[in-house]
Amino acid sequence: MSILSTIRTRTQVSTLEQRLREIGLVLMQCDRNGQCGPRRSARRDWLRDLINRSPIVTRMLPEAAAQWNNEEQPLPFEAVPGLWLAAVPVQERRERTGYVIAAIPTCELMQSEQFVAMCQSARLDTRMAVRMLEGIEPPACSEVPRLAAMFRFSWHDQQVIDSHTGTLEEVGRELGESYEEINLLYTVIQGMTVVERPDRFIAFACEELLHTLPYRWIAAWVHPRGSNGSPELIVAGAPGRSKSNIESAAEMLASMMDDNTTCVVAGHPVAGSIMSDLGTAAMAHPICRDGRIHGMLLAGDKEGTDSAASSVDMKLLGAAASHMAIFLENAGLYEDLNAMFLGTLEALTASIDAKDRYTCGHSRRVALLTRQLAHAAGLDEATVARMHIAGLVHDVGKIGVPEQLLCKPGELTEIEYAAIREHPRIGYRILRDIPRFEDILDGVLYHHERWDGAGYPDGIAGEDIPLVARLIALADAFDAMCSTRTYRSAMNCDQVLAELSSSAGGQFDPTLVPLFLELDFTAYQRMVDGHQVAASQGMETPSLPEEPMA
């Protein structure tokens, strides 16, 4: 085997060759049988040509190798009178495979008969060769052992240097891979803080993977929580194939995997044909929750010169799939907690509304209208959800108002009216110690304030009234006028809208009234009908449709 059989040996030879040439030595190599390796240097050099092109030297290499094979530490060998060969063994798997050689021309070489023949083989003028050799001040033969030892030490030092360089390069590569993974996971984890919209997080994670992995597209095929609904496919990048093809492939892959399956790539014994349809070096990793597969993360059409999925590619895809699974699990738990929270609030408000049969479902209807108006006002999803909750609990203070006052037919006395006007403060006091209800409290306390300052409890006006209270005020007034009360009959929708329009700038925020007038009241009317049926039959009032997350 040639000593140039490994990359590291080639690096060592190339580096050492230049250093030795600077002090008048020529680097050579041969296998353990004395067969020369190929010439490496592209640059012509008279001293290298003098030695490497000489048949006399080449014929002596087998004899030199035979001597070195029997020596633990090879001794210098005189190939030609005045030309010495110092050798260092090269070993692979504890077996000596060849030698790296330093040819040491000495002063005596110029007086040898073979020198003329060597010059002829190298096509050098003998007199010119002598002058050039004298110019490098060749050592005497007595210095050969010292130079041979120096060569041996240099070779071993070069091995250590190259070994350390290789280790540093490997560490650098691993650090680079680790950075890519850590950076991806850090970014994905940062995105996990928003759990209202799992689809947005999955799309965000796919985009981050697309920027990290050398693939043309990334896709996530995910089952919705629960048993109803079809799986959703979210794609980042340009697949160059239809979504239906990706969905079909994902469904087939999910059917043949289990929760112990790791990354599947092209060439898989079972899924190989499916993976080949997804593009170059395609990868797929299951998204597992509760010991079951709930989705699939896929990548296809790898770009660049590497046509196979690397271990780094598979590791990053697997890490992203694991974090998607964790996020979906947490989002599911969040949905359960949110549903329980809203259910508790609805039960509380329903018990308050039940004190007066004429206000059955009022709080839920106000919550619906507040949510719709918040949407129309351009508020973000999270804020809209909070506005919905504020509308739901806006009348919670009525729990502290005597039932006979709430249900009293006819006009109220000043004292009775003052008692009812206390319900915003009562509600505020009930809710103020509940964590994370700070943004809800303003809607409870100020929803009876007026734009012109004639409202209660504090008589504040204009934009000093918090936005949440201004939203609820419109929704509350609309439902109150559309409902039959002990003291009057319900008005029709057109009359109510006309009344709201005429009150813009007086009772209500003039910028919100036009938005309210343009709302779609279809869902509101369905809710009214449902509450009327429930009230007439003594049934529990129906839940609000499409409840948002808090």
C-alpha positions in Angstrom: 0.0 0.0 0.0 1.3 3.5 -0.9 2.1 5.9 1.9 -0.1 8.4 0.1 -3.2 6.2 0.7 -4.5 8.5 3.4 -5.3 12.2 3.3 -3.4 12.9 6.5 -0.2 11.3 5.2 -0.5 13.5 2.0 -0.8 16.6 4.2 2.2 15.6 6.2 4.3 14.9 3.2 3.4 18.1 1.4 4.1 20.3 4.4 7.3 18.5 5.4 8.6 18.4 1.8 8.7 22.2 1.5 10.5 22.6 4.9 13.1 20.0 4.1 13.8 21.4 0.6 14.6 24.8 2.2 17.6 23.1 4.0 18.8 21.1 0.9 17.0 17.8 1.5 14.5 16.1 -0.9 11.5 14.2 0.3 10.6 10.8 -1.3 8.4 7.9 -0.5 8.2 4.2 -1.2 6.3 1.2 0.0 7.8 -1.6 2.0 9.0 -3.3 -1.2 10.9 -0.2 -2.3 8.5 0.9 -5.0 8.4 4.6 -5.4 5.2 6.6 -5.0 4.1 9.2 -7.6 5.8 12.6 -7.8 3.6 15.1 -6.0 5.1 18.5 -6.7 3.8 20.3 -9.8 6.7 22.8 -9.7 10.0 21.8 -11.4 13.0 21.8 -9.0 16.5 20.9 -10.1 17.5 19.1 -6.9 14.3 17.1 -6.8 14.8 16.2 -10.5 18.4 15.2 -9.8 17.4 12.6 -7.2 13.9 11.5 -8.2 14.6 11.1 -11.9 17.7 9.0 -11.3 17.3 5.3 -12.2 20.4 4.6 -10.1 18.6 5.9 -6.9 15.3 4.1 -7.9 17.1 0.8 -8.4 18.6 1.1 -4.9 15.3 1.7 -3.1 14.3 -2.1 -2.9 17.6 -2.8 -1.3 17.2 0.0 1.1 13.6 -1.1 2.0 14.8 -4.6 2.6 17.3 -3.3 5.1 14.8 -1.0 6.8 12.2 -3.8 7.1 14.5 -5.6 9.4 15.3 -2.6 11.6 13.0 -1.2 14.4 14.5 2.2 13.8 15.7 2.4 10.2 19.3 3.5 9.8 20.5 5.9 7.0 21.2 4.0 3.7 23.8 5.2 1.2 22.1 4.7 -2.2 24.9 6.4 -4.2 28.3 7.4 -2.9 27.6 10.7 -1.1 23.7 10.4 -1.3 22.1 9.1 1.8 18.5 8.1 2.4 17.0 8.6 5.9 13.7 6.8 6.4 10.7 7.0 8.8 8.3 4.0 8.7 4.6 4.7 8.0 2.2 2.3 9.7 -1.4 1.5 9.3 -3.2 -0.7 11.9 0.1 -1.5 13.5 1.6 -2.8 10.2 4.5 -1.1 8.5 3.3 -0.2 5.0 6.1 2.0 3.6 8.6 4.7 4.3 8.9 8.5 4.1 12.4 9.3 3.0 14.7 12.3 3.2 17.4 12.2 0.5 20.5 13.9 1.9 23.0 14.9 -0.7 26.5 15.5 0.8 29.8 17.0 -0.4 31.0 13.6 -1.5 28.2 13.2 -4.0 29.8 15.7 -6.4 33.0 13.5 -6.5 31.2 10.3 -7.2 31.1 8.6 -10.7 27.3 8.3 -10.4 26.8 12.0 -10.2 27.4 12.6 -13.9 24.8 9.9 -14.8 22.3 11.4 -12.3 22.7 14.8 -14.0 22.2 13.2 -17.5 19.0 11.6 -16.3 17.7 14.9 -14.9 18.9 16.7 -18.1 21.2 19.0 -16.1 24.5 20.4 -17.1 27.0 18.7 -14.7 29.1 21.9 -14.1 26.0 23.9 -13.5 24.7 21.2 -11.1 27.9 21.3 -9.2 27.7 25.0 -8.8 24.1 24.9 -7.6 24.9 22.0 -5.2 27.8 24.0 -3.8 25.4 26.9 -3.4 23.3 25.1 -0.9 26.4 24.1 1.1 25.8 20.3 1.4 26.8 18.6 4.6 29.6 16.2 5.1 28.8 12.5 5.4 29.6 12.7 9.1 26.6 14.9 9.6 24.1 12.4 8.1 23.2 10.7 11.4 22.4 14.2 12.9 20.3 15.2 9.9 18.5 11.8 9.9 17.6 12.3 13.5 16.4 15.8 12.8 14.2 14.4 9.9 12.7 11.8 12.1 11.8 14.3 14.9 10.4 16.7 12.2 8.2 13.9 10.8 6.8 13.0 14.2 6.3 16.6 15.1 4.4 17.1 11.8 2.2 14.1 12.7 1.3 15.7 16.0 0.6 19.0 14.4 -1.6 17.5 11.7 -3.4 15.3 14.3 -4.2 18.4 16.4 -5.2 20.3 13.3 -7.6 17.5 12.3 -9.0 17.4 15.8 -9.6 21.1 15.8 -11.3 20.9 12.4 -13.5 18.1 13.7 -14.3 20.1 16.8 -15.1 23.1 14.7 -17.4 21.1 12.5 -19.2 19.7 15.4 -19.5 23.1 17.0 -20.9 24.5 13.8 -23.5 21.7 13.7 -24.3 22.2 17.4 -24.7 25.9 16.8 -27.2 25.2 14.0 -29.2 22.9 16.2 -29.1 25.2 19.3 -30.0 28.2 17.2 -32.9 26.4 15.5 -34.2 25.0 18.8 -33.8 28.3 20.6 -35.8 30.1 17.9 -38.5 27.4 17.9 -38.8 27.4 21.7 -39.2 31.2 21.5 -42.1 30.7 19.2 -43.7 28.2 21.6 -44.7 31.1 23.9 -47.8 31.9 21.8 -50.2 29.0 22.0 -53.4 30.6 20.8 -52.8 29.4 17.2 -51.0 26.1 16.9 -51.1 26.4 13.1 -49.1 29.6 13.2 -46.4 28.0 15.4 -46.1 25.0 13.1 -45.8 27.4 10.1 -43.2 29.4 11.9 -41.2 26.2 12.8 -41.3 25.0 9.2 -40.0 28.4 8.0 -37.1 28.2 10.5 -36.2 24.7 9.4 -36.3 25.9 5.7 -33.7 28.6 6.6 -31.5 26.1 8.5 -31.6 23.0 6.3 -30.4 22.9 2.7 -33.8 21.8 1.4 -36.2 23.4 -1.0 -39.3 22.7 1.1 -40.4 21.7 4.5 -44.0 20.5 5.3 -45.9 19.5 8.5 -48.9 17.2 8.2 -50.8 17.4 11.5 -54.0 15.8 12.9 -56.2 18.3 14.7 -56.7 17.7 18.4 -59.5 15.3 19.1 -61.0 12.8 16.7 -62.9 15.2 14.4 -61.5 17.1 11.4 -59.1 16.3 8.6 -55.3 16.6 9.0 -53.9 19.9 8.0 -50.9 20.3 5.7 -48.6 23.4 6.3 -45.9 23.9 3.7 -42.9 26.2 3.7 -40.9 26.7 0.5 -41.6 25.5 -3.1 -42.3 21.7 -3.2 -42.7 21.5 -7.0 -45.5 18.9 -6.4 -49.1 19.1 -5.4 -50.2 19.3 -1.7 -52.4 16.3 -2.3 -49.3 14.2 -3.2 -47.5 15.3 -0.1 -50.6 14.6 2.0 -50.9 11.1 0.5 -47.3 10.3 1.2 -47.6 11.6 4.7 -50.6 9.5 5.4 -49.0 6.3 4.0 -45.8 7.0 6.1 -47.9 7.5 9.2 -49.7 4.2 8.7 -46.4 2.2 8.5 -44.6 4.0 11.5 -45.0 3.8 15.2 -44.0 6.2 18.0 -40.5 4.5 18.1 -39.7 5.3 14.5 -37.0 7.8 14.0 -36.2 9.7 10.8 -37.0 7.9 7.6 -34.9 8.7 4.5 -34.6 7.7 0.8 -33.5 4.1 0.6 -35.6 2.9 3.5 -36.4 -0.8 3.0 -40.2 -0.2 3.5 -40.8 3.4 2.8 -38.1 3.9 0.2 -40.5 4.2 -2.8 -42.6 6.8 -1.0 -39.6 8.9 0.0 -38.3 8.9 -3.6 -41.5 10.6 -4.7 -40.9 13.4 -2.3 -37.7 14.6 -4.0 -33.9 14.4 -3.6 -32.7 13.1 -0.2 -36.2 13.4 1.2 -36.7 12.9 5.0 -39.7 12.2 7.2 -40.0 12.2 11.0 -43.2 11.3 12.9 -44.8 13.9 15.3 -45.8 11.7 18.3 -48.0 12.5 21.3 -49.4 10.2 24.0 -47.6 7.2 22.3 -49.4 7.8 19.0 -48.5 9.4 15.7 -50.4 12.7 15.3 -48.5 14.1 12.3 -45.5 14.0 10.1 -42.6 16.5 9.5 -41.2 16.2 6.0 -38.4 17.7 3.9 -37.7 17.2 0.2 -35.5 18.3 -2.7 -32.1 18.8 -1.0 -30.0 21.5 -2.6 -26.2 21.7 -3.1 -23.6 19.1 -4.0 -24.5 16.6 -1.3 -27.3 14.4 -2.7 -27.9 12.4 0.5 -29.6 13.3 3.8 -26.8 13.8 6.4 -26.9 12.9 10.0 -27.1 16.6 10.8 -30.1 17.0 8.6 -31.9 14.1 10.2 -31.0 15.3 13.7 -32.4 18.8 13.2 -35.6 17.4 11.6 -36.0 15.1 14.5 -35.4 17.8 17.1 -38.0 20.1 15.4 -40.5 17.2 15.3 -40.0 16.6 19.0 -40.6 20.3 19.9 -43.7 20.4 17.7 -45.0 17.4 19.6 -44.3 19.1 22.9 -46.0 22.3 21.7 -49.1 20.5 20.4 -49.4 18.7 23.7 -49.1 21.9 25.7 -51.5 23.7 23.4 -54.0 20.8 24.0 -53.6 21.3 27.7 -54.0 25.0 27.3 -57.2 24.5 25.4 -58.6 22.2 28.2 -57.7 24.8 30.8 -59.2 27.6 28.7 -62.4 25.7 28.1 -62.7 25.0 31.9 -62.0 28.6 32.7 -64.6 29.9 30.2 -67.0 27.3 31.4 -66.6 28.5 35.0 -67.2 32.1 33.9 -70.2 31.2 31.9 -71.7 29.2 34.8 -71.1 32.3 37.0 -72.7 34.7 34.6 -75.5 32.4 33.8 -76.4 32.2 37.5 -76.4 36.0 37.6 -78.6 36.3 34.5 -80.9 33.7 36.0 -81.9 36.1 38.7 -83.9 37.9 36.1 -85.7 35.8 33.5 -85.7 38.8 31.2 -81.9 38.9 31.0 -81.4 35.2 30.2 -78.2 34.9 28.2 -77.5 38.6 28.3 -73.8 38.2 29.3 -73.1 35.7 26.6 -74.7 37.9 24.0 -72.8 41.0 25.1 -69.5 38.9 25.0 -70.3 37.9 21.4 -71.0 41.5 20.3 -68.0 42.8 22.2 -65.8 40.3 20.4 -67.2 41.1 17.0 -66.8 44.9 17.6 -63.2 44.3 18.8 -62.5 42.5 15.6 -64.0 45.3 13.5 -61.8 47.8 15.4 -58.7 45.9 14.2 -57.5 44.6 17.5 -55.2 41.5 17.6 -56.5 38.0 18.4 -55.2 37.9 21.9 -56.8 41.3 22.8 -60.1 40.3 21.1 -60.1 37.2 23.3 -59.6 39.3 26.4 -62.4 41.7 25.3 -64.7 38.7 25.0 -64.0 37.7 28.6 -64.6 41.2 29.8 -68.0 41.2 28.0 -68.8 37.9 29.6 -68.2 39.2 33.2 -69.2 42.8 32.8 -72.3 42.4 35.0 -70.8 40.1 37.6 -71.5 42.8 40.2 -75.2 42.2 40.0 -74.6 39.2 42.2 -74.5 41.8 45.0 -77.8 43.5 44.0 -81.0 42.2 45.6 -83.1 40.1 43.2 -86.3 42.0 44.0 -84.6 45.2 42.6 -83.5 43.5 39.4 -86.9 42.0 38.8 -89.1 44.9 40.0 -91.7 45.9 37.5 -92.2 49.6 36.9 -90.0 52.5 37.8 -87.4 52.3 40.5 -87.0 54.8 43.3 -83.9 57.0 43.5 -82.6 54.8 46.3 -83.3 51.6 44.4 -81.7 53.0 41.2 -78.6 54.1 43.2 -78.3 50.5 44.6 -78.4 49.0 41.0 -75.8 51.6 39.9 -73.4 50.1 42.4 -73.0 46.9 40.5 -69.9 48.1 38.5 -68.0 48.8 41.7 -69.2 45.5 43.2 -68.0 43.6 40.2 -64.7 45.4 40.3 -64.2 44.4 43.9 -65.1 40.8 43.2 -62.6 40.4 40.4 -59.8 42.7 41.4 -57.9 40.0 43.3 -58.0 37.4 40.5 -54.5 37.1 38.9 -54.2 38.4 35.3 -57.6 40.1 35.3 -56.1 43.6 35.3 -57.2 44.3 31.7 -60.7 43.0 32.4 -61.4 45.2 35.4 -61.8 48.4 33.4 -64.6 46.9 31.3 -66.4 45.8 34.5 -66.0 49.1 36.3 -66.6 51.6 33.5 -69.0 50.0 31.0 -71.8 52.4 32.1 -69.7 55.5 31.5 -70.8 57.8 28.7 -68.7 59.6 26.0 -70.2 62.9 27.1 -69.3 62.3 30.8 -72.9 61.8 32.1 -72.4 58.1 33.0 -71.5 56.3 36.2 -69.8 55.4 38.5 -67.1 58.1 38.0 -68.5 60.3 35.3 -65.4 60.2 33.1 -65.7 61.1 29.4 -64.2 60.6 25.9 -61.0 58.7 25.5 -60.5 58.7 29.3 -63.0 55.9 29.2 -60.9 52.7 28.6 -61.4 51.1 25.2 -62.7 47.8 26.6 -65.5 49.7 28.5 -66.5 51.7 25.3 -66.8 48.4 23.4 -68.9 46.8 26.1 -71.1 49.9 26.4 -72.3 49.6 22.8 -72.8 45.8 23.0 -74.6 46.1 26.4 -76.9 48.9 25.2 -77.8 47.1 22.0 -78.7 43.8 23.7 -80.6 45.7 26.4 -82.7 47.5 23.9 -83.3 44.3 21.8 -84.5 42.5 24.9 -87.9 42.6 26.8 -87.5 44.0 30.3 -89.9 44.3 33.2 -90.3 48.0 32.4 -90.6 47.9 28.6 -90.9 45.7 25.5 -88.1 44.9 23.1 -87.3 47.2 20.2 -86.6 45.8 16.7 -83.0 45.7 15.4 -83.5 48.6 13.0 -84.9 50.9 15.7 -82.0 50.0 18.1 -79.3 50.7 15.4 -81.0 54.0 14.6 -80.9 54.8 18.4 -77.2 53.9 18.6 -76.4 56.1 15.5 -78.2 59.1 17.0 -76.3 58.6 20.3 -72.8 58.6 18.7 -70.8 61.3 20.3 -73.2 61.6 23.2 -73.5 58.3 25.0 -71.2 56.3 22.8 -67.7 56.6 21.2 -68.4 58.2 17.7 -65.6 56.1 16.1 -67.0 52.8 17.3 -70.6 53.4 16.5 -70.2 53.1 12.6 -68.2 49.9 13.1 -71.0 48.5 15.2 -73.7 49.4 12.7 -71.8 47.3 10.1 -71.6 44.1 12.2 -73.2 40.9 11.0 -75.9 40.1 13.6 -76.7 36.6 12.3 -74.8 34.7 15.1 -76.3 37.1 17.6 -79.9 36.4 16.5 -79.3 32.6 16.6 -78.1 33.1 20.2 -81.2 35.1 21.0 -83.5 32.4 19.6 -81.6 29.7 21.5 -81.8 31.6 24.8 -85.5 32.3 24.3 -86.2 28.6 23.8 -84.0 27.6 26.7 -85.8 30.2 29.0 -89.3 29.0 27.9 -88.4 25.4 28.6 -86.4 26.0 31.8 -83.3 24.6 30.0 -79.7 25.6 30.5 -78.8 28.4 28.1 -76.7 27.3 25.1 -73.0 27.9 24.9 -71.5 30.7 22.9 -70.4 29.4 19.4 -66.8 29.3 18.4 -65.4 30.4 21.8 -62.0 32.1 21.5 -59.1 31.2 23.6 -58.2 33.5 26.5 
